[in-house]
């Protein structure tokens, strides 16, 4: 059935997803602040110590990245399927949209981070810079040779590598996409188990842990079934009991208490994320409704929050580290609130004054419009006004 004109023009926006992005991004920031508290002159072991002796952060950081992966797999796959319904998927346009969304802030931050790395005379790990330039930052992570201000770029590398083949796979396998995705997921998991059993503790096992294509595939499966209006899936994930269980899992993660099967914990959280995505979209009774102004704002700028926060932490530590004022708990508050607040402010400025300039160009390469905020109408009108010729 053909979509009517109104449906064609209305951008695709899924309510509540910005809330999940916000939770994941803030989890990463708070965890990274915790493990770097020593740089602020504070005890970084406040929530525990790893077996290696290092400070323990929040599990919500690592699992938060997994949530991002599942969200990415879901959204990219759904949009590709929606595009294919109207017109054969244009691979070139897909990559132009990705470039406009990811590259500007990626490379601006990269240049600033490298300049400060050299200015502060930090270890730039020699030839590792090459991998950060070409979206392969997961390789330095696997080798434990990360550039400090760019260590978080590994996940962006994994996503870009996924994008390198996934649109082609979707385009070539539309009629059998569910079975193709299931086969890919099963083979990936079997390989992961094999490597764990045969090469434990090796670089190869670390590579399988870092390369979370399976988590993105789980998101893709959710998108395929939702796009096809699979009634069983929608009925199950919309059930209040399933939503409650999913939220309990996230709460346990937030308190470092989630553990089922170490080898598959991230895949389980990817599945939990898909359940929460579909619950936010379809459930009539939401345990936590994430479709509100605060979460929409934070989710909209979550990419900037993720990219910028290590720089804010590093500068904050240099400013606050040598300073002594009042009891330690005041300094803890300043460290957490200060880094988080400044990160949000800079991410907002980045979105409004840098990223938006490029996001407005995405429409030229979009058969299907998508929106990153519930206020997509206002942003669309703003983009139209900015595109008008100006009088001299």
Secondary structure, DSSP 8 states (H G I E B T S, - for coil): ----HHHHHS-B--TTHHHHHHHHHHHHHHHHHHHTGGGGTS-TTTT-B-TTSSB---HHHHHHHHHHHHHHHHHHHHHHHHHHHHS---HHHHHHHHIIIIIHHHHHHHHHHHHHHHHTT----GGGHHHHHTT-HHHHHHTT---GGGGGGHHHHHHHHHHHHHHHHHHHTGGGHHHHHHHHHHHHHHHHHHHHHHSTTSHHHHHHHH--HHHHHHHHHHHHHHHTT-HHHHHHHHSHHHHHHHHHHHHHHHTT---S-GGGHHHHHHHHHHHHHHHHHH-SS-SS---SHHHHHHHHTHHHHHHHHHHHHHHHHHHHTT---S-HHHHHHHHHHHHHHHHHHHHHHHIIIIIHHHHGGGGGG-SS-B-SSTTHHHHHHHHHHHHS----
